[in-house]
Structure formats: C-alpha cells, structure tokens
C-alpha cells in the first residue's frame, strides 16, 4: 500500500493564485506555558492594480478556541516589514 514516498515531494503543486508569503517565527516558553509568535515580514503581496489591497495586516488566531487573537499594525507596500511580537498564554506543550 502506497501511503507516502519522498518522490511525492519532487513535484510542486500547481498554484491557483499567488498571494505572497509570510515570514513568521515561533518560540514556546515551557516555564510559563506560552507561545511567542513574531511576524517578521510579508513578501510579494499583490498591489492594488494586480487585484490586491492598498495595505496589509496580519491577523493571528489560535485554533480551535479562537479566543486568543492578535493583529499587526497596517503596513503599505508589496514587501511590508512588521517585526511585531505576540504572546499566546496558557498553551500546553
């Protein structure tokens, strides 16, 4: 039975539409049971003339509860830099 093979990774899936990429880092603080999330930057965000928006904001929500949520400041441009940190509390390993 074929479940997964490394050769499956050699072909990239077709992209329906490119909306850019997001650089984010995560750090878990075991002593305080919290997850620290840093939103660094976005890259290649479509401009308004290409069907995008005037500005960009990243919203972070912890699932499945959806009770802990954060959002970045609004930034302009196709490659906005955020460098904002957020903390999710009472997160079990």
C-alpha positions in Angstrom: 0.0 0.0 0.0 1.4 3.4 -1.0 1.0 6.0 1.7 3.8 8.4 1.2 7.1 8.4 -0.7 9.8 11.0 -0.9 9.4 11.2 -4.6 5.9 12.7 -3.9 7.8 15.9 -2.8 9.7 16.3 -6.1 6.7 17.9 -7.9 5.4 21.2 -6.6 1.6 21.5 -6.6 0.1 23.9 -9.1 -0.5 27.4 -7.7 -4.1 28.7 -8.1 -3.1 32.3 -7.3 0.0 33.7 -5.7 -0.8 35.9 -2.7 2.7 36.3 -1.4 4.5 34.8 1.5 4.8 35.5 5.2 7.9 35.1 7.4 6.9 34.1 11.0 8.9 32.5 13.9 7.5 30.6 16.9 9.1 30.1 20.3 7.5 28.1 23.1 8.2 29.1 26.7 7.7 25.9 28.6 8.2 27.6 32.0 5.3 29.9 31.5 3.2 27.8 29.1 3.1 30.4 26.4 3.7 30.6 22.7 5.6 33.6 21.4 4.9 34.5 17.7 7.0 37.0 15.8 5.6 38.3 12.5 8.7 39.4 10.6 7.6 40.5 7.1 5.5 39.7 4.1 6.8 39.3 0.6 5.4 39.7 -2.9 2.0 41.0 -1.7 -0.1 41.8 -4.9 -0.5 45.5 -5.5 -4.0 47.0 -5.9 -3.6 47.2 -9.7 -3.0 43.4 -9.6 -6.1 42.6 -7.6 -4.6 43.2 -4.1 -5.3 45.7 -1.4 -3.8 49.2 -0.6 -2.3 47.9 2.6 -1.6 44.7 4.6 -2.4 43.5 8.1 -1.6 40.1 9.6 -4.2 38.5 11.9 -3.3 35.6 14.1 -5.8 33.4 15.8 -5.1 30.3 17.9 -7.4 27.4 16.9 -9.7 25.7 17.8 -10.8 28.1 20.6 -10.4 31.3 18.6 -10.3 33.2 21.9 -6.7 34.3 21.7 -6.2 36.6 18.7 -3.9 39.4 17.7 -3.3 41.6 14.7 -0.4 43.6 13.4 -0.3 47.3 12.5 -1.4 48.1 9.0 1.5 48.5 6.5 1.8 49.6 2.9 3.7 48.1 0.0 4.4 44.8 -1.6 7.0 43.8 1.0 5.8 45.2 4.3 8.1 44.7 7.4 6.2 44.2 10.7 8.7 42.8 13.3 5.9 42.6 15.8 5.7 40.0 18.7 2.6 38.4 20.1 2.1 36.1 23.1 -0.5 33.3 23.4 -0.9 32.3 27.1 -1.9 29.0 28.8 -0.7 26.9 25.9 0.1 23.3 26.8 3.0 21.5 25.1 
